[in-house]
Amino acid sequence: FGRPSIAADDEELQNLDPNKLDEIIRSDQDQKPLKKVAPDGGPALRRFAEVIKRQDQSKTASPAFVAVILVFLVMQNSAGTLLMRFARTEASQSQWNTQTAVILMEVIKAAISVVLLAREGTLRESFSDWPEVLRSCVPAVLYLIQNNLVLVASGNLAAPTFAILYQVKVLMIALLSVLMLGKVLTRVQWGSMVVLFGGVACVAAAQAKPSRNEHGIFWIGVAAVITCCFLSSSAGVYFEKILNGSSVSLWARNLHLSLFSVSVGLGCLPFTDVMEKGFFHGYSWSAAAVIINNAGGGILCAL
């Protein structure tokens, strides 16, 4: 039987009897309760069983469900690029604070995660292991910065240019997955990465402008896109790394990420300006649409 990965720093799991672990795997495949297999099982056995359950669920996802999620993600990403560009070029775009928008995105994602965890009855358990909770602070900060840079980039680039340059994230995710997770890519996949990079470079060269244009300052937009691609890729790969071998559910991790992001985001707000103008100063329907769309995209990625 194939065993799921176990966190290298989890000594309790590493020292468990291999025969007992195989028995748990067989019980999972035969749909038998864990208590019948290991009535004296401690926390380590229960965590191992949770890892098996989560990985088994990820492998048995319905193809139709995956297809629906992919369709919605395509729609969300396409709409998001146009919405962000429109919202950042409105007459009031210089007045609404992008940091407040990112905070609201995280609040929405946190609220959805709380509802789902409460429905599963695991909300209280989400904070039972504080070392695991604190591991989410690194990707949370990276995602917070990335979300701000996305709005900066969309204000300085045309929507098609932004959408194409943002595909650099695919290349960075592949490279970081090889370096951090030890994944192996085929020659076809490496070839696809080279073609993707070449296409992005051609677009950047064709659209380059030495000074400000009708879309904003081109090279500021390019720098923002490349930086947010790197931050998003790093956060995503690190997030996958801490999920592997951990009994903390995906929705619990999402809740941790959102709470850390909100905390750091509030701490970085220019409070004098916010107190003077108000938290929602300059907001319009397009700004609200961007917030809801981006928050929905985060939930779709989690699914």
N, C-alpha and C positions, 0 to 999 in steps of 0.2 A: 504493500500500500504506500502511495506517495504521501509524505508528510508536508504540511505547510511550513513556511519558514518560521523560525523561532528567533526572537530578538537575542542578539549575541550577549547583551548585557543582562539578560534575565537568568540569573544563576539557578533560581528555583526550577525553572522549566528545563534548563540544560541538564540538571542532575536527576530528572525523573527517569523511572525505569522504562526503557524502550519498549518492553513487552506491554506495559500499561498503556503507553501512547498508541501502539498499534491496536490495542483492544478498543480504545476510545474511537479511533478512526473507523474500525469495523462497526461499532455501535452506531456511529453517525450514518454510515452507508446503509445499515439495516433499519434506520429510523427507531433505534432503541434509546430510551432515556439514559442520560449519563449516570444517574443514581444507581441504576441496575448494574452498570458495569463497574463503577468505582464509588460504592456507597461511602467510603472513607476518604474520597477525593478532597484535597485541599484547594486553596485558591489557585494554585498553579494548574491543577487539572481542569478546573473550571475555565480558566483563561485559555488553555489550549483548546478546549472544546468550543469556546466562542470563536477562536481563530478559524477552526475547521468549518464552523457553521457559516461564517461570513464569506470565506473563500468558496465554499460550496454554492452559496447563493449567487456569487458573482459569476460562477461558471455556468449556472443553469438559467441565466436571464433569457427571457423569451426573445427570439429574433424579431418578432413583430414589435415588442416593446422597445427594443434597441433602435429599430428603424424609425419609430415614432419620435423618440428622443432626438435622433440625429436630424430629422426633418425640422423639429422645433428649434434645435440649435442653429441650423442654417438660417432659419427665418429670424431668430433672435440676433445673430451676429450681423446679418445684412441690415436689419432694421436699426441695430445699435449704432453702426457706423454712420448711417444717414442722420439718425436722431442726434447723435453727439455733435456732428458737424453743424446741423441746423441750430441746435441750442446754443452752441458757442459762437455763432455768427449773428445772432439776433441783436437788436439794438441794445438790449440790457445785459448782453453777455459779460461785459466787464464788471458788472455789479454783483452777480451772484457768486458766492464763494464755493469753489470746487471741493474744498475740504468738507464743508457741511453736506454736500451731495454724497460724498463717499461715506460719511458717517451714517447717513440715512439708508444707503444701500446695505450697510452691515447690520443696521437695526432691523431691517426687513428680513434679512437672511437669518438673523438670530431668532426673531419671532417665529419664523417658519420651523426652524430646528427645534425650538422649545415645544411647539405644538406636536410635532412628530414624535419627539422623545416622550412627551407626556402621554401620547396615545399608545406608545409601546410600553409605558410604565417604567421607563429607565431613566427618567430625568434626574432623579436624585443620585443615581449611580454614576452619572456623567462626571461628577466632581468628587468621587470617592478616592481617586488616585491622583494626588496633586503633582507628583513628578511627571506623570503623563500629560496632565493639563498644561504644565509649563512648557512642555516640548512644542506646543502649538504657537508659542509667542514669536518664534523666528519667522515662520511663513506668514503669520498675521501681519507683522511689520512690513515684510516684503510686498504682500498683496496691497497693503494700505498705500505705500509709495507708488506701486504700479498703477493702481486705480486713479490716483491723482495725475500721473504722467499721461495716461490714456486721454484724459480730458484736455490736457495741455497740447498733446499731439493733434487731436482732432480739431483744435482751434487754429492750427497753423498749416494743416495739409488739406488738400482736396479729399473728399470721401473715397474715391477710387484709389488714390495714391496711398492713403492711410491703410485701406483694406489690404492692399498688396504688400506693403512694407511690413505689416503686422504678421505676415506669414513666416517671417524670420523665426518666430517663436517655435514653429514646428522643427526647424533645424536645431535650435538650441535645446529643445526638449530631447531630441534624439541624441545629441552629443552628451548632455548631462546624464541621460539614462545609462549610456555606456560607461561613463566615468563613475557615477555614484551608485548605480544599481547593478552594474555588471551585465547589462543586457547585450545581446549580440545581434548586430544588424547584418542582413544579407547584402550581397553586392548590388542587387536591384534597389534596395532601400538606400544604400549609400549613393548610388547613381541618381536616385530621385532627389536626395538632399542637394547634390551638386547642381542639378538642373534648377531646383527651387531657388538656390542662392544666386545662380546666374540670372534668373528672371527678375528677382528683386533688385539686383545690382543694376540691370538695364533700366528698370523703371526709375530708380533713384537718379541715375545719370541723365535720363531724358527729361526728368522733371526739375532738375536742380536749377535754382535761381540764386544769383549772388546777393540779392537784396529782397526787401519786403515785396510781396505780390498781393493779389486780391484775396488769397487764402491765409495770409500771415507770413511769418518768417520761416522759409522752407527748412533750413538746416536746424532750427530749433525743434521743429516738428520731427525731423528725422532722428535727431539725438534722443528726443523723448520716446519715440517708438522703439528704437533699438534698446534703450535702457529698460523700458517697461517689459519688452520681450524677454530680456535676460532675467529680470526680477521675477516675472511670472513663471518662467521655466524653472528657475531655481526653487521657487516656492512650491511649485507643483511636484517636482521630483522629490524634494525633501519631504513633502506631505505624504507621498506614496511610500517613501522609505520608513517613516514613523508609523504608518498604518500597517505595514507588513510585520507580522509577529506580535501585534498588539490586540488586546481584547476590547479596546475602546472603539465604539461603533463610529461609522462615518458621520452620522448626524451629530454625535457628541463632539467629534473633532471640528465639524463645521461651527457648532455653537462656541467652542473654545476660540476658534479663529475670529469669529465675529466679535466676541466680547473683548478680546485683546485689541482688535482693530479699532473698535469704538473707544476704548480707554485711551489708546495712544493718539487717536485722531482728536479726541476732545482736548487732550493735553497739548496738542500742537496748534490748536485754534488761536487766531488773533482775537483774544477776548475783548480787547478794547473796541475793535472794529465791530465785532458781533454785538456787543452790548449797545453800541451806538446806533447801528442800523437794523439789528434784529437777525435772528438765525436764518429766517427765510427771505431775507431782503433780496429783491431782484428775481425771485423765482417766477417762472411762467409754466404753462402747460407742457412745453417742450422739455424743460428741466425736470419736471416731475416724471415725464415719460422716459427720460434717460435713466433716472434713478430706478424706476420700476423694471425697466427692460434689463438693465445690468444686474440688478438683484435676481431677477428671474433666470438670467444666464448662469449665475453662480449656482443656483439650485438645480438647473438642468444638468450642469457638469457633474454635480454630486450624484445625480441619478444614474 
